[in-house]
Structure formats: structure tokens, C-alpha cells
Amino acid sequence: MQLFKTHIIHPHTHVPLIVYYNQSEGFVSFERDEKVLKAIYNVKRDLALNKQFQESLRRATQLCETQYPLDTLKQAEQFLKKLGIEEQSIKFQKVLLH
């Protein structure tokens, strides 16, 4: 399996996400970046109680429930740009699987 990942902040919800591109299967998927969320909560404790941010987390969870079919890593990068992610923020790295 050829798997790549990058870390982003969603431009509309401001939720930290991990984006995976599975080159073997040809799809992009999203996952909430729980480590970054935990760090944010430690610094800004009131964010956990903020209703607007919690709604953003809910919407991000819905985004994470779908896989988006794309044929190439370049298409994955273009897809993220269309979502509003700045090009310099998209840095896919190959994931080594054991």
C-alpha cells in the first residue's frame, strides 16, 4: 500500500485534520488530529466549551466519514487547494507501514 499524509487546519471550521492519500486505492480521507486538538485544549481550555468550535468539530467528523476518489497525489493536492488550503501548507509525506 502506498500511503501519504499531511496535516492541515480546515480553512472554514479551523479544526486540525490529518489528510491521508491512499495511492493504491485512489482516495483521500480525513481524520481529526486528536494530538493537536489536545494541545489546543491544554492552551485554551475554554475552547472545549465553545459551542461554535464544538459545531465545527461535529462538521469535521462528518467530513471524516467520507472517502474522496482521486487518481493521483497531484489531484489530492489540487482537491485540498479547492477546499481553501494554502499550497504551502500541503506537504504530503509517505507513510511507512509495517
HELIX and SHEET records of a PDB file:
HELIX    1   1 GLU A   34  VAL A   43  1                                  10    
HELIX    2   2 ARG A   45  LEU A   49  5                                   5    
HELIX    3   3 LYS A   51  CYS A   64  1                                  14    
HELIX    4   4 LEU A   73  LEU A   83  1                                  11    
HELIX    5   5 GLU A   87  SER A   89  5                                   3    
SHEET    1   A 5 TYR A  68  PRO A  69  0                                        
SHEET    2   A 5 PHE A  27  ARG A  32 -1                                        
SHEET    3   A 5 PRO A  16  ASN A  22 -1                                        
SHEET    4   A 5 LEU A   3  ILE A   9 -1                                        
SHEET    5   A 5 GLN A  93  VAL A  95 -1                                        
END                                                                             
